[in-house]
């Protein structure tokens, strides 16, 4: 639908009106109208949108959204760069909010009205498969993502945090530390857990160990923060020399290497590195393998729209542990949030109004 006309959007809006009519019963049963921003096509433009959230079920928590982070995944989805869109699409999965209503079967001591909570990348899973029992619900075959996902409970398409209200099963609602500012804590629920989970899994949390971060964006800067909180030495690799001051003076990284400079990259060969690649654009990975010692880890968390390319000889010469990681399970996300509360870790943000969102996405 690239380049779709105004008429195409009106046709989609008409279809949505039929959905609204079919959901009218929800209003009388406790459902509510919600305002948000929607993508109707891959143009990347978000328009004002009205839809209905379901009535609060016995195990649900109804939540008023205060802040929502902009994730690169939102941009990939809105522009259909991964080819798996379901328009109309309401993005947003780094959501912080306050509780408005609690379902009758939610344990009485778990939440209270007015409490600060969060919703990350998932809002449901089967809870009974091997993956769910291992606490890695993100790999469940029935995982329900916070937006653009079919909810197996009722067949509806989930709509995310670029909106005013969300209703979620209580088992996927996070408790947010009261000492953290909610706006700067919101991106923890994706950017934070995206690096925290592989760092814990691959022992990139050992005090004194030398750890490398490739890319200093929204995800990469959180890897630096966690690395320093774990007591590690941190080296940042970036193509942008202008980020050196931010890396070392603001975030406290121990070293900064300009990755497009071959001479500077040679400096990395003497480092004992575990490397976490946080770049969401296509890039060569071989130079980072050359910085690793035998059996070190190279873990990818960025998801470019083109295949990752690694020279076979680079693998043969370094014998690295090469892997990837997709966010983290719910309990691990709660542990990450609690860790951030204990160490006063938040994200570096620019707070914007909803009216500026299209400009920010661009």
Phi, psi and omega in degrees: 000016180303134179075021182298149184274174176299326179297319179300318180295322179295323177297316178295320179297322177298319177299319179295325178299322177296323176297316179302316181297320181291339181262005182304326180302330180298326181298317182286344178259010177111358177291172185213148174286144183230141176255141180201193176238139188229147170258125179264344185199175184286008181297336181094356181275135178253132182244155174302147191207142175236132178213176181246132169273151181295165172295150179292118179277168184305328182257013183266162167235127177266131192228136173270122184279129178258315181218150175217129178286154173263115181258150177300332176301322178302317180293316176303315184292310183303321182267006179056039181285344177256356174072026182229037187285159170222085180281151356289145190234125175252106186282184172112113178220024172238075196249129171236146192194184175236148182289131177257321186208145183236130180295158187293337182258005175285128180313130188303329184270357188282313182224161173221154180300134181092353181288145176282125182222175179219155173229125181262223190282343184237148174235357175188162170202176185290333177068006182233348181282174181302316182296316180296320180291335176276355179082021177240062184302337181296343178257006176294139179293341180249017181304138178251111179286159187295333174214158177061037183222145178278122177280114184295344181291316184227001178080003181283161176264126183289147179233136194265207194276359173279056186201182187262333184217144173223146179239123190224144172303134187301336182290351179239024176253126184268146173270124183265136177301135184286345181274352181264136173295130187296325181297316181280349178269339185306311182292349174303330189285353168228299181302320181293307183290334180299326178260328181299317183297307179293330178295320177290317184294322183261020178055037173270041182223021185268120179306133179090343180286151182263127191233135181248139178240124178259115181097127183241062175254209181300320179279313184300321182292333176287327176296321177296315181298315179294318180303315179291323178294330177282352180086025182265162167275136186234129172246130178258131173254128179211149175280349186255106178302333182294346182271000183299316181297316178299316183298313187266316185278323183271313185265344176085019177298147183279330181218156177222127182235126177282110190290340179272003178255106183304322181293319178294324180295331177298334179297334182286344185292341180267001184266146177268089193248141158253128190247131177244118182266116186246030184259132182260013177242156179299135182198155178284140181258342184304320181301331182280334174294329180290342179273349186269151171273172181302133175071010175287169184258140171235109187242130182258128175237343175281150184235083179294164179275004176235153182300147176287137182244124177226129177290132182302324181295328178297324177288319182295320184283336185250340183047050184279162170269099184261128182208182177222171181206138178244110182039229180196167178288171184297311182297323178293324177296320177296320177297320178297316179297318179296320177300318179295322177296319180294322185256008178055049181260126173226177180266150171282120187231163164240116183275130183229156173280161180301330182294343182261002190299317181298321177294318180296319179297321180295000000 
